[in-house]
């Protein structure tokens, strides 16, 4: 049961309170939203633009009933990096669009059949294990950024300077997470980023080895620009048209199975915080539809797929302000910030070891949220069936498992990592016999 709200979902505050309440939500989502594009090579300003506009789309689709902010999804970091490296960024964006369309298809099925089949295909033992794989699959990326110049991972590129910056950044973020109370506790990632950045700046003034922040991009950037377009070396704007490849599409769709479960969990949490059942009104099909359209919209303009943000749910839980108007105001603020190119250039000066230090905590938190799913749903690991499913998902997902076959001379299809472990987990759950008592309960 939620406590009596200060502002309910439909309540509109006076402007004098509306603006600061909305800016508060921008601070909560900011660190995570810009971190995803920084880690995947996308434009942070574009991510702000698509987060703001995507949230407004979500509010429209859900009939302004659900107070949820949409920002960059961490679950898609691995496919964004992998597909970009293999086929190019245009194909990664095409895959992201396909994942949004897949959401729309699932929303339509739920509209007419209900959501019981999702619970059967993706029980907590599969969801929790896959989320652990998503977080830990990213661990090597965090270590490379934290310790090696150029994020190479090569021994000759190891830097003690990088390591010290990453450790300080991580320590600040951990301190903020554990010891700061109230609203600022929701900003622990942002506090860690700022703290690590300032440490690097100060140390760079005294020790040349620490002088790794380059402000030339900030100097050269204009004050105003179009965040939804790419900029070439000559300063000309262009639109990077998404392209589609069957492997990229299938990879993103398979990862979407895990993010749909994440969406379901966030919607349930929001319902508990606000005290309204959003799975019934406006319905899971409407929230999924809004999320899917927002994700496809983001990819069209070169941004990462979106997801509902737990950080903003935390702000609502602390403040007891559940107003959709406030969330909409935050979306407008993010939209306006995205047009300041100098602001975006400053974000891009964040050093790799600062991002690495933050990522060590953040990726661990993703994996830990998978553990929390297993604990909260009381997954019974005395049941050998559950133990078997989790074990195989973790080994395949983290051990570099690969399924590959060729169709003709040109087309090679392969699945690995998160995508392969998700498919294997679903198949095992459907094939392996259940305990008789459990089967009766279901």
C-alpha positions as CSV (number, residue, x, y, z in Angstrom):
1,X,0.0,0.0,0.0
2,X,1.3,3.5,-0.9
3,X,1.1,6.4,1.5
4,X,-1.2,9.3,0.8
5,X,0.3,11.2,-2.2
6,X,1.2,14.9,-2.1
7,X,0.2,14.9,-5.8
8,X,-1.7,12.1,-7.6
9,X,-1.1,11.1,-11.2
10,X,-3.6,13.6,-12.6
11,X,-2.7,16.5,-10.3
12,X,-1.0,19.5,-11.9
13,X,1.1,21.6,-9.5
14,X,1.5,25.4,-9.8
15,X,4.3,26.5,-12.0
16,X,6.5,27.6,-9.1
17,X,6.6,24.0,-7.8
18,X,6.2,22.3,-11.2
19,X,9.5,23.4,-12.6
20,X,11.8,22.4,-9.7
21,X,9.9,19.1,-9.3
22,X,10.5,18.3,-13.0
23,X,14.2,19.3,-12.9
24,X,14.6,16.9,-9.9
25,X,13.5,14.1,-12.2
26,X,16.0,15.2,-14.9
27,X,18.8,14.9,-12.3
28,X,17.6,11.4,-11.4
29,X,17.7,10.1,-14.9
30,X,20.6,12.1,-16.3
31,X,23.6,10.0,-15.3
32,X,22.2,6.7,-16.6
33,X,20.7,8.2,-19.8
34,X,24.0,9.8,-21.0
35,X,26.1,6.8,-19.9
36,X,24.6,4.4,-22.4
37,X,25.5,6.5,-25.4
38,X,28.9,7.3,-24.1
39,X,29.6,3.5,-23.7
40,X,28.2,2.6,-27.1
41,X,29.6,5.5,-29.2
42,X,26.3,7.3,-29.7
43,X,25.6,11.0,-29.1
44,X,24.5,11.9,-25.5
45,X,22.6,14.9,-26.9
46,X,20.6,12.5,-29.1
47,X,19.9,10.3,-26.1
48,X,18.5,13.3,-24.2
49,X,16.4,14.3,-27.2
50,X,14.9,10.8,-27.6
51,X,14.5,10.3,-23.9
52,X,12.4,13.5,-23.7
53,X,10.4,13.0,-26.8
54,X,10.0,9.2,-26.0
55,X,8.6,10.0,-22.6
56,X,6.1,12.4,-24.1
57,X,5.1,9.6,-26.6
58,X,4.7,7.2,-23.7
59,X,2.5,9.6,-21.8
60,X,0.3,10.1,-24.9
61,X,0.0,6.3,-25.6
62,X,-0.9,5.5,-22.0
63,X,-3.5,8.3,-21.9
64,X,-1.5,10.3,-19.4
65,X,-2.2,7.7,-16.6
66,X,1.2,6.3,-15.8
67,X,3.9,8.5,-14.3
68,X,7.0,6.9,-15.9
69,X,10.1,8.5,-17.4
70,X,11.8,6.7,-20.3
71,X,15.6,6.8,-20.7
72,X,18.5,4.8,-22.3
73,X,18.2,1.0,-21.7
74,X,21.3,-0.7,-20.3
75,X,20.1,-4.1,-21.5
76,X,20.8,-3.1,-25.1
77,X,24.5,-2.1,-24.5
78,X,25.9,-5.5,-25.6
79,X,24.0,-5.8,-28.9
80,X,24.6,-2.1,-29.7
81,X,28.3,-2.6,-29.3
82,X,28.4,-6.0,-30.9
83,X,26.3,-5.2,-34.0
84,X,28.1,-1.9,-34.5
85,X,31.5,-3.6,-34.5
86,X,30.3,-6.4,-36.8
87,X,28.0,-4.7,-39.3
88,X,28.1,-0.9,-38.6
89,X,26.1,1.5,-36.5
90,X,23.3,1.8,-39.1
91,X,22.5,-1.9,-38.7
92,X,22.5,-1.6,-34.9
93,X,19.9,1.2,-35.2
94,X,17.9,-1.0,-37.5
95,X,18.0,-3.8,-34.9
96,X,16.8,-1.4,-32.3
97,X,13.9,-0.3,-34.4
98,X,13.0,-4.0,-34.9
99,X,13.0,-4.5,-31.1
100,X,10.5,-1.6,-30.8
101,X,8.3,-3.2,-33.4
102,X,8.5,-6.5,-31.5
103,X,7.2,-4.7,-28.4
104,X,4.2,-3.6,-30.5
105,X,3.5,-7.2,-31.6
106,X,3.7,-8.5,-28.1
107,X,1.4,-5.6,-26.9
108,X,-1.2,-6.6,-29.6
109,X,-1.0,-10.3,-28.5
110,X,-1.4,-9.3,-24.8
111,X,-4.4,-7.1,-25.7
112,X,-6.3,-10.1,-27.1
113,X,-4.9,-13.1,-25.1
114,X,-3.7,-11.7,-21.7
115,X,-0.2,-12.0,-20.2
116,X,-0.4,-15.5,-18.8
117,X,1.8,-17.0,-21.6
118,X,4.6,-14.6,-20.8
119,X,4.7,-15.9,-17.2
120,X,4.9,-19.5,-18.5
121,X,7.6,-18.8,-21.2
122,X,9.7,-16.4,-19.0
123,X,9.4,-17.4,-15.3
124,X,11.5,-15.7,-12.6
125,X,14.3,-18.3,-12.8
126,X,14.9,-17.4,-16.5
127,X,14.4,-13.7,-16.1
128,X,16.7,-13.4,-13.1
129,X,19.5,-15.5,-14.6
130,X,19.4,-13.6,-17.9
131,X,19.6,-10.2,-16.1
132,X,22.7,-11.5,-14.3
133,X,24.2,-12.4,-17.7
134,X,23.4,-9.0,-19.0
135,X,25.3,-7.3,-16.2
136,X,28.3,-9.6,-16.0
137,X,28.7,-9.7,-19.8
138,X,29.6,-6.0,-19.6
139,X,32.2,-6.5,-16.8
140,X,35.2,-6.8,-19.1
141,X,34.2,-3.5,-20.8
142,X,34.2,-1.8,-17.5
143,X,37.7,-3.1,-16.5
144,X,39.2,-2.2,-19.9
145,X,37.9,1.4,-19.6
146,X,39.1,1.6,-16.0
147,X,42.6,0.3,-16.5
148,X,43.8,0.5,-20.1
149,X,44.5,3.5,-22.4
150,X,42.1,3.3,-25.3
151,X,40.2,0.5,-23.6
152,X,42.3,-2.1,-25.4
153,X,42.8,-4.5,-22.6
154,X,46.4,-5.1,-23.7
155,X,49.0,-5.3,-21.0
156,X,51.3,-2.7,-22.6
157,X,48.4,-0.2,-22.4
158,X,47.8,-0.6,-18.7
159,X,47.8,2.8,-16.9
160,X,48.2,3.3,-13.1
161,X,46.8,6.8,-13.7
162,X,43.7,5.4,-15.2
163,X,43.4,2.9,-12.4
164,X,43.6,5.6,-9.7
165,X,41.0,7.8,-11.4
166,X,38.6,4.8,-11.7
167,X,39.1,3.8,-8.1
168,X,38.4,7.4,-6.8
169,X,35.3,7.6,-9.1
170,X,34.1,4.2,-7.8
171,X,34.7,5.2,-4.2
172,X,32.7,8.4,-4.5
173,X,29.8,6.6,-6.2
174,X,29.9,3.8,-3.5
175,X,30.0,6.5,-0.7
176,X,27.0,8.3,-2.3
177,X,25.1,5.1,-2.6
178,X,25.6,3.9,1.0
179,X,25.8,7.0,3.1
180,X,23.9,9.8,1.4
181,X,20.2,9.9,2.3
182,X,17.1,11.3,0.8
183,X,16.7,12.5,-2.8
184,X,20.4,12.8,-3.4
185,X,20.8,9.1,-2.9
186,X,19.1,8.6,-6.3
187,X,21.9,10.7,-7.9
188,X,24.7,8.4,-6.7
189,X,25.8,7.6,-10.3
190,X,25.8,11.3,-11.3
191,X,27.7,12.2,-8.1
192,X,30.3,9.6,-8.9
193,X,30.7,10.9,-12.5
194,X,31.1,14.5,-11.3
195,X,33.4,13.6,-8.5
196,X,35.7,11.5,-10.8
197,X,35.7,14.3,-13.4
198,X,36.7,16.9,-10.9
199,X,39.4,14.7,-9.4
200,X,40.8,14.2,-12.9
201,X,40.7,18.0,-13.5
202,X,42.4,18.9,-10.2
203,X,45.1,16.2,-10.6
204,X,45.7,17.3,-14.1
205,X,46.6,20.8,-12.9
206,X,49.5,19.3,-10.7
207,X,50.5,16.2,-12.6
208,X,50.8,16.1,-16.4
209,X,50.0,12.3,-16.5
210,X,46.5,13.1,-15.2
211,X,45.8,15.7,-17.9
212,X,43.6,13.6,-20.1
213,X,40.5,15.8,-20.5
214,X,40.5,17.6,-23.9
215,X,38.3,20.7,-24.0
216,X,38.9,21.4,-27.7
217,X,35.5,19.8,-28.6
218,X,33.8,22.2,-26.2
219,X,35.6,25.2,-27.6
220,X,34.7,24.2,-31.2
221,X,31.1,23.3,-30.5
222,X,28.3,25.8,-31.3
223,X,25.8,26.8,-28.6
224,X,22.8,25.5,-30.6
225,X,22.6,22.4,-32.8
226,X,20.3,19.6,-33.9
227,X,20.7,16.7,-31.5
228,X,18.8,14.3,-33.8
229,X,21.3,14.6,-36.7
230,X,24.9,13.4,-37.0
231,X,27.7,15.8,-37.7
232,X,30.6,15.0,-40.0
233,X,34.2,16.3,-39.7
234,X,33.3,19.3,-41.9
235,X,30.5,20.3,-39.4
236,X,27.7,19.3,-41.8
237,X,24.6,17.7,-40.4
238,X,23.3,14.4,-41.8
239,X,20.8,11.7,-40.9
240,X,22.3,8.2,-40.5
241,X,19.6,6.0,-42.1
242,X,19.0,2.7,-40.2
243,X,19.7,-0.5,-42.1
244,X,18.4,-4.0,-41.5
245,X,20.2,-7.3,-41.3
246,X,18.5,-10.5,-40.2
247,X,21.1,-11.3,-37.6
248,X,21.0,-7.8,-36.1
249,X,17.2,-7.9,-36.0
250,X,17.0,-11.3,-34.4
251,X,19.7,-10.4,-31.8
252,X,17.8,-7.3,-30.7
253,X,14.4,-9.2,-30.7
254,X,15.8,-11.9,-28.4
255,X,17.3,-9.4,-26.0
256,X,13.9,-7.7,-26.0
257,X,12.4,-10.8,-24.3
258,X,14.5,-9.9,-21.3
259,X,13.6,-6.2,-21.5
260,X,9.9,-6.9,-21.7
261,X,10.2,-8.7,-18.4
262,X,12.1,-5.7,-17.1
263,X,9.3,-3.5,-18.3
264,X,6.8,-5.7,-16.5
265,X,8.7,-5.4,-13.3
266,X,9.0,-1.6,-13.5
267,X,5.3,-1.3,-14.2
268,X,4.5,-3.5,-11.2
269,X,6.9,-1.4,-9.0
270,X,5.3,1.9,-10.2
271,X,1.9,0.4,-9.4
272,X,2.9,-0.4,-5.9
273,X,4.5,3.0,-5.3
274,X,1.5,5.0,-6.7
275,X,-1.2,2.7,-5.4
276,X,-2.9,2.1,-8.7
277,X,-2.9,-1.1,-10.8
278,X,-1.4,0.1,-14.1
279,X,-1.4,-3.4,-15.5
280,X,-5.2,-3.1,-15.6
281,X,-5.6,0.6,-16.3
282,X,-4.4,1.6,-18.9
283,X,-3.2,-2.0,-19.2
284,X,0.1,-3.8,-19.9
285,X,-0.6,-3.7,-23.6
286,X,-0.7,0.1,-23.5
287,X,2.5,0.5,-21.4
288,X,4.3,-1.9,-23.7
289,X,3.0,-0.1,-26.8
290,X,4.3,3.2,-25.5
291,X,7.7,1.7,-24.6
292,X,8.0,0.1,-28.0
293,X,7.1,3.2,-30.0
294,X,9.5,5.3,-27.9
295,X,12.3,2.8,-28.5
296,X,11.8,2.6,-32.3
297,X,11.5,6.4,-32.4
298,X,14.8,6.7,-30.5
299,X,16.6,4.4,-32.9
300,X,15.3,6.3,-36.0
301,X,17.1,9.4,-34.8
302,X,20.3,7.6,-33.7
303,X,19.6,7.1,-30.0
304,X,19.6,4.0,-27.8
305,X,16.4,2.1,-27.2
306,X,14.4,3.4,-24.2
307,X,13.1,1.7,-21.0
308,X,11.1,2.9,-18.0
309,X,13.5,4.2,-15.4
310,X,13.7,2.9,-11.8
311,X,15.6,6.0,-10.8
312,X,12.5,8.1,-11.3
313,X,10.3,5.6,-9.6
314,X,12.7,6.1,-6.6
315,X,12.2,9.8,-6.7
316,X,8.4,9.4,-6.7
317,X,8.7,7.0,-3.7
318,X,10.7,9.5,-1.7
319,X,8.7,12.7,-2.6
320,X,5.2,11.1,-2.8
321,X,4.7,13.2,-6.0
322,X,3.2,11.0,-8.6
323,X,2.1,13.6,-11.1
324,X,2.2,12.8,-14.8
325,X,2.5,16.6,-15.4
326,X,5.7,16.6,-13.4
327,X,7.1,13.7,-15.5
328,X,6.0,15.5,-18.7
329,X,7.8,18.6,-17.5
330,X,11.0,16.6,-17.0
331,X,10.7,15.3,-20.5
332,X,10.4,18.9,-21.9
333,X,13.5,19.9,-19.9
334,X,15.5,17.0,-21.3
335,X,14.3,17.9,-24.8
336,X,15.5,21.5,-24.4
337,X,18.9,20.5,-23.0
338,X,19.5,18.3,-26.0
339,X,19.8,21.3,-28.3
340,X,22.7,22.9,-26.4
341,X,25.7,21.5,-28.3
342,X,28.3,22.9,-25.9
343,X,26.5,21.0,-23.1
344,X,26.7,17.8,-25.2
345,X,30.4,18.4,-25.9
346,X,31.2,18.8,-22.2
347,X,29.5,15.3,-21.6
348,X,31.8,13.8,-24.3
349,X,34.9,15.0,-22.5
350,X,34.2,12.6,-19.6
351,X,37.4,10.4,-19.4
352,X,37.3,6.7,-20.1
353,X,38.6,5.7,-16.6
354,X,35.8,7.8,-15.0
355,X,33.2,5.9,-17.0
356,X,35.0,2.6,-16.2
357,X,34.9,3.3,-12.5
358,X,31.2,4.1,-12.6
359,X,30.6,1.1,-14.8
360,X,32.1,-1.3,-12.3
361,X,29.3,-0.3,-9.9
362,X,26.6,0.1,-12.5
363,X,27.1,-3.2,-14.3
364,X,27.3,-5.0,-10.9
365,X,24.0,-3.4,-9.9
366,X,22.4,-4.8,-13.1
367,X,23.6,-8.3,-12.2
368,X,22.5,-7.8,-8.6
369,X,19.0,-6.8,-9.8
370,X,18.9,-10.3,-11.4
371,X,19.8,-11.8,-8.1
372,X,17.1,-9.7,-6.4
373,X,14.6,-11.0,-8.9
374,X,15.5,-14.6,-7.9
375,X,15.3,-13.8,-4.2
376,X,12.1,-11.6,-4.4
377,X,10.3,-14.3,-6.4
378,X,11.5,-17.0,-4.0
379,X,13.0,-19.2,-6.7
380,X,13.6,-22.6,-5.1
381,X,17.1,-23.8,-5.9
382,X,16.5,-27.0,-4.0
383,X,14.5,-27.8,-7.1
384,X,17.0,-29.4,-9.5
385,X,15.0,-28.1,-12.5
386,X,15.6,-24.5,-11.4
387,X,19.2,-25.2,-10.6
388,X,19.8,-26.7,-14.0
389,X,18.1,-23.9,-15.9
390,X,20.1,-21.2,-14.1
391,X,23.4,-23.1,-14.4
392,X,23.2,-23.5,-18.1
393,X,22.0,-19.9,-18.8
394,X,25.0,-18.5,-16.8
395,X,27.6,-20.8,-18.4
396,X,26.4,-20.2,-21.9
397,X,25.9,-16.4,-21.4
398,X,29.2,-15.7,-19.6
399,X,31.4,-18.4,-21.2
400,X,31.2,-17.1,-24.7
401,X,28.8,-19.8,-26.0
402,X,28.2,-19.5,-29.7
403,X,25.6,-21.0,-32.1
404,X,26.5,-20.4,-35.8
405,X,25.4,-21.9,-39.1
406,X,25.5,-20.8,-42.7
407,X,22.7,-20.5,-45.2
408,X,24.3,-20.4,-48.6
409,X,27.6,-18.7,-49.5
410,X,26.8,-15.2,-48.1
411,X,24.6,-15.5,-45.1
412,X,25.9,-16.6,-41.7
413,X,23.6,-16.7,-38.7
414,X,24.9,-16.8,-35.2
415,X,23.7,-16.3,-31.6
416,X,25.9,-15.7,-28.6
417,X,26.0,-14.1,-25.1
418,X,22.7,-12.7,-23.8
419,X,20.7,-13.6,-26.9
420,X,21.8,-17.3,-26.9
421,X,21.4,-17.7,-23.2
422,X,17.9,-16.2,-23.3
423,X,16.8,-18.7,-26.1
424,X,18.3,-21.6,-24.3
425,X,16.7,-20.6,-21.0
426,X,13.2,-20.3,-22.6
427,X,13.6,-23.7,-24.3
428,X,14.8,-25.4,-21.2
429,X,11.9,-24.0,-19.2
430,X,9.4,-25.3,-21.8
431,X,11.1,-28.7,-22.2
432,X,12.2,-29.8,-18.8
433,X,9.5,-31.5,-16.7
434,X,8.2,-29.7,-13.6
435,X,7.8,-31.1,-10.2
436,X,4.3,-32.6,-9.8
437,X,3.4,-30.2,-7.0
438,X,4.6,-27.2,-8.9
439,X,2.7,-28.3,-12.0
440,X,-0.5,-28.6,-10.0
441,X,0.1,-25.1,-8.5
442,X,0.4,-23.7,-12.0
